[in-house]
Amino acid sequence: MTDETDANPPSPASVPAAVPEPLVTKKNPLRLSLVWIVPILAVIVGASLLLRSYFEIGPHVVIEFRTAEGLEPGKTQVRYKEVVIGHVDTVSLSSDRQRVLVGVQLVGGAAGVAVDDTLFWVVRPRIGTAGVSGLGTFFSGAYIGVDAGVSQVTRRNFVGLEVPPYVLRGEPGRRFVLHAKDLGSLDVGSPIYYRRARVGRVVGYALDPQADELQIQIFIEAPYESLVTQQARFWNASGLDVTLNASGLTLNAQTLASVITGGIAFERLPAAATLPAAPAGSPFYLFHDRKTALAAPDGPPFTIRMVFDQSVRGLAIGAPVDFLGIEIGNVRSMALLYDKQRQRFPMEVTADIYPLRLGAVRNAMLDSTSAANTDTVFMKKLVERGLRAQVRTANLLTGQQYVALDFIAKAAPATLDTRGDVPIVPTVPGTLSELQPQLAEIVGKLSKVPFDDIGEGLQATLSQARSAIAQLTPEAQKALADVQKTLTSVQETLARLDRNLLDSGAPVQRNVEQTLNELQRAAQSLRVLGDYLQRHPESMLRGKPADAPMSGSEKSR
């Protein structure tokens, strides 16, 4: 085929013209195509979104709870003052499977919440003594509440509270501490009243094992914190206070809420109304009742002993010690003793009295004495003037007794025994114990009367009388029968006379009524005559004038 081609070359007319050489133009490498604008813009927007997300996301914290009830990752919110500051992103168990670890992603603006003293808790519906809370979570679901701290130390791991705090930071008001021997029916959230108006609540309590007492934390809300002065008195107003003693039946109660859930009430002493408000954290004592709380200051107690040679049934610890009608103390303890010489079992009663309650009487008797042992000197002077201790009945219905310090007439001379640590006040038997021997003596004398012999003698006398009547002669029996007939006729006569005189239809009764009517008419006539003579005294001499003739009009009438 090569040979054929070479042998027959193409004609010049059929040979095409020469192709021009292409012109190559080089592009500027710095110039981008419009196609790249879209991906570049997408990269810029994505980067801006990433940067924005980075700066808006706050720290991630982990909160420990006892249970994860109501908590769901991606749904449960974290709120501070009802503003959403984060969400729960993880919920897992701890390594020991005793706690629940809840991961919370906070927003960037809430970075200051993750500090050392911040508190977290789960808000759920709760019904307690403090009231009803968290009802809104029935519809929105549970969420984590936050009480932001003020510390400068950051923190990422927290232990959540199982119950909401009862006082949030920044809440206006003031905290105080109450010292008490018994909690009673008080609990966290129990109300505090002033003149039966709610002004605060109990926010916590703890038992101090060293002092063996309770320390109750209370919070008085604003603007009522100014009512608490250093002279304020607090008492337990829980339930009903029913007292039956020598003063009768006493019933004290606060509001219905305090009766059911417990509560505390307080008042200021009248003389302390102008004092400034007590500073936060001031300690106060919680009294048992209002009477004790508002009582005047008694000063230190003065302990005395009394030995009673009688039964003290009805005398209890706490029974009052009375001085001429004034309660000056209470019984503190009672103990049974043994007297070997007399082979008796006396009762020792120890009581705390407050001589300062006697006021001017104590001061008057201690004018010339020194300041040392004034209460001992005061009691010694009273005993030398005849003061004795005596157990008396306070209430006949309940049998309660009390100790009376009274001046006994013709009491044997005695003095205050101060040989021991506690002075001994001399005693005298109670009125009931004195009455019992007298009654026993009367009963003994009555038991010596021969009632059986007297009864037998009367029975013998009656038998002899019946025998004597049976042995009467016929004439005597006839005379006795006549006497009985006479008595019968006398009875009939008296009955007849009673009918004739007292019956409404008896003749004598009618005659008496007629006579009385005539006497009444006569008295009326005399009254008319007296009136006429008073008006016309001349008629005594001239007589009664003739009647005036009637006129025509009178005749026509």
C-alpha positions in Angstrom: 0.0 0.0 0.0 2.9 2.3 0.5 4.0 1.8 -3.0 0.6 2.7 -4.4 0.5 5.9 -2.4 3.8 7.0 -3.5 3.0 6.1 -7.1 -0.1 8.2 -7.3 0.5 11.5 -5.4 -2.5 13.9 -4.8 -3.1 16.8 -7.0 -2.4 20.3 -5.7 -6.0 21.3 -5.9 -7.0 18.5 -3.5 -4.3 19.4 -0.9 -5.8 21.4 2.1 -4.3 24.7 3.3 -2.0 24.7 6.2 -3.6 24.9 9.8 -2.6 28.0 11.8 -0.7 27.5 15.0 -3.0 28.0 18.1 -2.3 31.0 20.3 -2.0 30.0 24.0 -3.0 32.7 26.6 -1.9 32.1 30.3 -4.5 32.9 33.1 -3.6 34.9 36.3 -3.2 32.3 39.0 -4.5 34.8 41.7 -7.9 35.1 40.0 -10.6 32.6 41.3 -13.5 31.4 39.5 -17.1 32.3 40.6 -17.8 28.7 41.3 -15.6 28.8 44.4 -17.6 31.6 46.1 -20.3 29.3 47.4 -18.0 26.9 49.2 -15.9 29.7 50.6 -19.0 31.4 52.0 -20.1 28.1 53.5 -16.7 27.7 55.2 -16.9 31.2 56.6 -20.4 30.7 58.0 -19.6 27.4 59.5 -16.5 28.8 61.1 -18.5 31.7 62.5 -21.0 29.3 63.9 -18.4 27.2 65.5 -16.7 30.2 67.1 -20.1 31.4 68.3 -20.9 28.0 69.7 -17.5 27.9 71.4 -17.9 31.2 73.1 -21.6 30.6 74.1 -21.0 27.2 75.7 -20.0 27.4 79.3 -18.2 24.9 81.6 -19.4 21.3 81.9 -20.1 20.2 85.5 -21.0 16.9 87.1 -23.6 16.8 89.9 -24.1 13.8 92.2 -27.7 12.8 93.3 -29.1 9.9 95.1 -31.6 9.1 92.3 -32.2 10.2 88.7 -35.9 10.4 89.1 -37.4 12.8 86.5 -34.0 13.6 84.9 -33.6 13.0 81.1 -30.6 13.8 79.0 -31.3 16.5 76.4 -34.6 17.5 78.0 -34.1 18.4 81.7 -33.2 22.1 82.1 -31.0 23.8 84.7 -32.6 27.0 86.0 -31.4 29.9 88.1 -34.2 32.2 89.2 -36.4 30.5 86.6 -33.9 31.4 83.8 -32.5 28.5 81.8 -28.7 28.4 82.2 -28.0 24.8 81.0 -29.2 21.3 80.1 -28.6 17.8 81.3 -26.5 16.0 78.7 -25.6 12.7 80.4 -26.9 10.6 83.3 -24.8 7.7 84.5 -24.0 5.7 87.7 -21.0 6.1 89.9 -18.3 3.4 90.0 -19.8 2.0 93.3 -23.3 2.3 91.9 -24.4 4.2 95.0 -24.9 7.6 93.4 -26.1 9.0 90.1 -23.7 11.3 88.1 -25.6 14.0 86.1 -23.6 15.9 83.5 -24.7 19.4 83.0 -23.6 21.7 80.1 -23.9 25.3 81.2 -24.2 28.2 78.8 -21.4 30.7 78.5 -23.1 33.4 80.5 -23.5 31.1 83.4 -19.8 30.3 83.8 -19.8 32.2 87.2 -22.2 29.7 88.6 -19.6 26.8 88.7 -18.0 28.0 91.9 -17.4 26.2 95.2 -20.4 27.3 97.3 -23.1 26.9 94.6 -26.0 24.6 95.5 -27.9 22.3 93.1 -31.2 20.3 93.8 -33.9 18.7 91.8 -37.2 20.5 91.8 -40.1 18.1 92.0 -43.7 18.4 93.5 -43.3 18.4 97.3 -45.9 18.6 100.1 -44.5 19.3 103.6 -44.8 21.4 106.7 -43.3 24.3 104.8 -46.1 24.2 102.2 -46.7 22.9 98.7 -43.9 23.5 96.1 -43.0 22.4 92.6 -46.5 22.0 91.3 -45.5 23.5 87.9 -43.3 20.4 87.3 -46.5 18.3 86.8 -46.6 19.8 83.3 -43.1 20.9 82.5 -41.2 18.0 84.2 -38.6 18.1 86.8 -35.6 20.5 86.5 -32.5 21.3 88.4 -32.6 24.4 90.6 -29.5 26.5 91.3 -28.5 28.8 94.1 -25.5 30.6 92.8 -22.6 31.0 95.1 -20.3 33.9 95.7 -16.9 32.1 96.1 -14.0 32.9 93.7 -12.9 29.2 93.6 -14.1 27.4 90.5 -15.4 23.8 90.8 -16.6 21.1 88.3 -17.9 18.4 90.6 -20.8 19.0 93.0 -23.0 17.0 95.4 -26.6 17.9 94.9 -29.2 18.5 97.7 -32.0 16.0 98.2 -34.4 18.8 99.3 -34.5 22.5 98.3 -32.7 24.9 100.7 -35.2 26.9 102.8 -33.3 30.1 102.6 -31.8 31.3 99.3 -28.8 33.7 99.1 -30.0 37.2 98.9 -33.4 36.6 100.4 -34.2 39.5 102.7 -34.3 38.6 106.4 -32.1 37.5 109.3 -31.1 34.2 110.8 -31.0 33.4 114.5 -30.2 30.4 116.7 -32.5 28.9 119.4 -31.1 26.5 122.1 -33.7 23.9 123.3 -33.7 20.8 125.4 -36.4 19.1 123.2 -37.4 19.5 119.6 -41.1 18.5 120.2 -43.1 18.4 117.0 -40.9 21.0 115.2 -39.4 20.3 111.8 -37.7 22.1 109.0 -40.2 24.5 107.6 -42.3 24.9 110.8 -43.7 28.4 110.9 -42.7 31.2 113.4 -45.4 33.5 114.7 -45.5 36.9 116.2 -48.9 37.8 117.7 -50.3 34.8 115.6 -49.0 36.3 112.4 -46.5 34.2 110.4 -43.1 36.0 110.2 -40.5 33.3 109.6 -39.8 29.6 109.5 -37.4 26.9 110.9 -34.6 26.3 108.4 -32.6 23.6 110.2 -31.6 22.0 113.5 -28.7 20.0 114.9 -28.0 18.1 118.1 -25.0 19.3 120.0 -23.7 16.2 121.9 -21.2 18.2 124.0 -23.8 20.6 125.4 -26.6 17.9 125.2 -29.0 20.4 123.6 -30.6 21.2 120.2 -29.5 24.2 118.1 -32.5 25.3 116.0 -31.8 27.6 113.0 -34.6 30.0 112.3 -35.1 32.7 109.6 -37.2 35.8 110.2 -38.3 37.3 106.9 -38.0 41.0 106.1 -39.3 43.4 107.3 -40.1 41.6 110.5 -36.5 40.9 111.6 -36.5 44.2 113.5 -39.1 42.7 115.9 -36.4 40.4 117.3 -34.5 42.3 120.0 -32.1 40.9 122.6 -35.0 40.7 125.1 -37.2 38.7 122.7 -38.6 35.5 124.2 -39.3 32.4 122.1 -41.5 29.4 123.1 -42.7 26.2 121.5 -46.2 26.8 120.2 -46.7 23.3 118.9 -50.0 21.4 119.6 -52.3 22.1 122.4 -51.2 23.0 125.9 -53.7 21.6 128.4 -53.0 22.2 132.1 -55.1 21.0 135.0 -53.8 22.3 138.3 -54.7 24.3 141.3 -55.6 27.2 139.0 -58.2 25.1 137.1 -58.2 24.0 133.5 -56.1 26.0 131.1 -56.0 25.6 127.3 -53.5 27.5 125.2 -53.1 27.1 121.4 -51.7 29.0 118.4 -53.1 28.8 114.9 -54.4 25.5 113.5 -51.3 25.1 111.4 -49.0 25.2 114.4 -51.3 22.7 116.2 -50.9 20.2 113.3 -47.4 20.8 112.1 -45.7 22.5 115.0 -44.5 26.1 115.3 -42.6 28.7 117.4 -44.0 31.9 118.7 -42.1 34.9 120.2 -42.8 38.2 121.9 -40.9 41.1 123.2 -41.0 42.1 126.9 -43.0 45.4 127.3 -39.9 47.2 128.7 -37.8 46.1 125.7 -40.0 47.5 122.9 -37.5 50.4 122.2 -34.4 48.2 122.1 -32.5 47.9 118.7 -32.9 44.8 116.6 -30.7 41.8 117.5 -27.8 41.1 115.1 -27.9 38.1 112.8 -26.9 34.9 114.5 -27.8 36.0 118.0 -28.6 33.0 120.3 -31.9 32.7 122.2 -33.4 30.0 124.5 -36.6 28.2 123.4 -39.0 27.9 126.4 -41.6 25.3 126.9 -44.6 27.6 127.1 -45.6 31.2 127.0 -46.0 31.6 130.7 -42.5 30.5 131.4 -41.1 32.6 128.5 -42.6 35.9 129.6 -42.0 35.4 133.3 -39.8 38.0 135.0 -36.2 37.2 135.4 -35.8 34.9 138.4 -32.1 35.0 138.9 -30.2 31.9 140.0 -32.3 29.2 141.8 -31.8 28.5 145.5 -32.0 24.8 146.3 -33.7 23.6 149.5 -34.4 20.2 151.0 -37.5 19.2 153.0 -38.1 15.9 154.8 -41.7 14.9 155.2 -42.6 12.1 157.6 -45.8 11.2 155.7 -47.0 9.9 152.3 -46.6 12.4 149.5 -48.8 10.7 147.0 -50.0 13.2 144.4 -46.8 15.3 144.7 -44.9 15.1 141.4 -41.7 16.5 140.0 -42.4 20.0 138.8 -45.1 20.6 141.4 -45.2 24.2 142.5 -43.7 25.5 145.7 -46.0 28.2 147.1 -45.2 31.0 149.6 -48.4 32.6 150.9 -50.1 32.2 147.5 -47.1 33.2 145.4 -45.4 30.5 143.3 -41.7 30.8 144.0 -40.3 27.5 142.7 -40.8 23.9 141.7 -40.1 20.5 143.0 -36.9 19.1 141.4 -36.6 15.6 142.9 -38.0 13.2 145.5 -36.2 10.3 147.3 -37.3 7.8 149.9 -35.1 7.7 153.1 -34.8 5.2 156.0 -34.7 6.3 159.7 -33.1 3.5 161.7 -34.0 4.9 165.1 -37.7 5.3 164.4 -38.0 2.5 161.9 -39.8 4.9 159.5 -39.5 5.8 155.8 -39.5 9.6 155.4 -39.6 11.3 152.0 -36.9 13.8 151.0 -38.1 16.5 148.6 -35.7 18.8 146.8 -36.9 22.0 145.3 -35.6 25.0 143.4 -37.0 28.3 144.6 -36.4 31.9 143.4 -36.4 34.3 146.3 -36.1 37.2 143.8 -39.8 36.7 143.0 -40.6 38.1 146.5 -39.2 41.4 145.4 -39.6 44.1 148.1 -40.2 41.5 150.9 -36.7 40.0 150.4 -35.0 43.4 150.1 -36.7 44.7 153.3 -35.5 41.7 155.3 -31.9 42.0 154.0 -31.4 45.7 154.7 -28.6 45.2 157.2 -27.1 41.9 155.8 -24.0 41.4 153.7 -24.2 40.5 150.0 -22.7 37.0 150.7 -25.3 34.1 151.1 -28.2 36.5 151.0 -30.7 33.8 150.1 -29.5 31.6 153.0 -29.8 34.5 155.5 -33.3 35.3 154.1 -34.6 31.8 154.5 -33.1 31.5 157.9 -34.9 34.6 159.1 -38.2 33.3 157.7 -37.8 29.9 159.4 -37.0 31.7 162.8 -40.3 33.5 162.4 -42.3 30.3 162.0 -41.9 29.4 158.3 -42.5 25.7 157.7 -42.9 23.4 154.7 -46.2 21.5 154.4 -47.7 19.3 151.7 -51.2 20.4 150.8 -53.9 19.3 148.3 -54.1 21.5 145.2 -57.0 19.8 143.4 -59.5 17.5 145.0 -60.6 16.2 141.6 -57.1 15.0 140.5 -55.5 14.6 143.9 -52.5 16.8 143.0 -50.5 18.2 145.8 -48.0 21.0 146.2 -45.5 22.3 148.8 -46.6 25.3 150.8 -44.2 27.5 152.7 -46.4 29.0 155.3 -46.1 30.5 158.8 -47.6 27.8 161.2 -49.1 29.1 164.4 -47.7 27.5 167.6 -45.0 25.8 165.6 -42.1 24.2 167.6 -39.0 26.4 167.5 -36.6 25.4 164.7 -33.9 26.9 162.5 -32.6 26.4 159.0 -30.2 23.5 158.9 -27.2 24.6 156.9 -24.8 21.9 157.8 -24.9 20.2 154.4 -24.5 21.5 150.9 -28.3 22.1 150.6 -30.1 23.8 153.5 -33.0 21.8 155.1 -36.3 23.6 155.8 -38.3 22.2 158.8 -41.6 20.6 157.9 -45.0 20.0 159.6 -47.6 17.3 158.8 -50.1 18.2 156.1 -53.7 19.0 156.9 -54.8 15.7 155.4 -52.3 13.7 157.4 -53.5 15.4 160.6 -57.1 14.7 159.8 -56.5 11.0 159.2 -55.4 10.3 162.9 -58.4 12.2 164.2 -60.7 10.2 162.0 -59.0 7.0 163.1 -59.5 8.0 166.7 -63.2 8.7 166.2 -63.6 5.4 164.4 -61.9 3.7 167.2 -64.2 5.2 169.8 -67.2 4.3 167.8 -66.0 0.8 167.5 -66.0 0.5 171.3 -69.7 1.3 171.5 -71.6 -2.0 172.2 -74.2 -1.7 169.4 -74.9 -5.4 169.5 -75.7 -5.3 173.3 -77.9 -2.2 172.8 -79.8 -3.9 170.0 -80.4 -7.0 172.1 -81.6 -4.9 175.0 -84.1 -3.0 172.9 -85.4 -6.3 171.5 -85.8 -7.6 175.0 -87.7 -4.5 176.1 -90.1 -4.8 173.2 -90.7 -8.4 174.1 -91.5 -7.5 177.7 -93.9 -4.8 176.5 -95.8 -7.2 174.4 -95.9 -9.7 177.2 -97.2 -7.0 179.6 -100.0 -6.1 177.2 -101.0 -9.7 176.8 -101.1 -10.1 180.6 -103.6 -7.1 181.1 -106.9 -7.9 182.9 -110.1 -7.9 180.9 -111.1 -4.6 182.5 -107.8 -3.0 181.4 -108.2 -4.5 177.9 -111.7 -3.1 177.8 -110.5 0.3 178.9 -107.8 0.2 176.2 -110.5 -0.6 173.6 -112.6 2.3 174.9 -109.5 4.6 174.5 -109.1 3.4 170.9 -112.7 4.1 170.2 -112.4 7.6 171.7 -109.4 8.3 169.5 -111.3 7.1 166.5 -114.2 9.4 167.2 -111.9 12.3 167.8 -110.3 11.7 164.4 -113.8 11.6 162.7 -114.8 14.9 164.4 -111.6 16.6 163.3 -112.2 15.3 159.7 -115.8 16.6 159.8 -114.7 20.0 161.1 -112.1 20.2 158.4 -114.8 19.6 155.8 -117.1 22.2 157.3 -114.5 24.8 157.6 -112.2 24.4 154.7 -114.4 23.0 151.9 -115.3 25.6 149.3 -118.9 24.6 149.4 -119.2 24.5 153.3 -121.9 26.8 154.9 -119.3 28.4 157.1 -117.1 29.1 154.1 -120.0 30.8 152.3 -121.0 32.9 155.4 -117.5 34.1 155.7 -117.3 35.1 152.1 -120.6 37.0 152.4 -119.4 38.8 155.5 -116.2 39.8 153.8 -118.1 41.2 150.8 -120.4 43.3 153.0 -117.4 44.6 154.9 -115.9 45.5 151.5 -119.0 47.4 150.4 -119.1 49.2 153.8 -115.6 50.3 153.5 -116.3 51.6 150.0 -119.3 53.6 151.3 -117.1 55.0 154.1 -114.5 56.0 151.5 -117.2 57.8 149.4 -118.5 59.5 152.5 -115.0 60.7 153.5 -114.4 62.1 150.0 -117.8 64.0 150.1 -117.1 65.5 153.6 -113.7 66.5 152.4 -115.2 68.5 149.5 -118.3 69.7 151.5 -117.3 70.1 155.2 -120.3 72.4 155.8 -122.7 69.5 155.3 -121.8 68.4 158.9 -123.9 71.4 160.1 -126.4 72.1 157.3 -126.9 68.6 156.0 -126.9 67.5 152.4 -128.4 70.1 150.0 -131.2 69.1 147.7 -130.4 67.9 144.2 -130.5 70.6 141.6 -133.5 70.4 139.1 -132.6 68.9 135.8 -132.7 71.0 132.6 -134.8 70.2 129.6 -131.8 68.8 127.7 -131.0 66.6 130.6 -134.6 65.4 130.8 -134.6 64.7 127.1 -131.4 62.6 127.6 
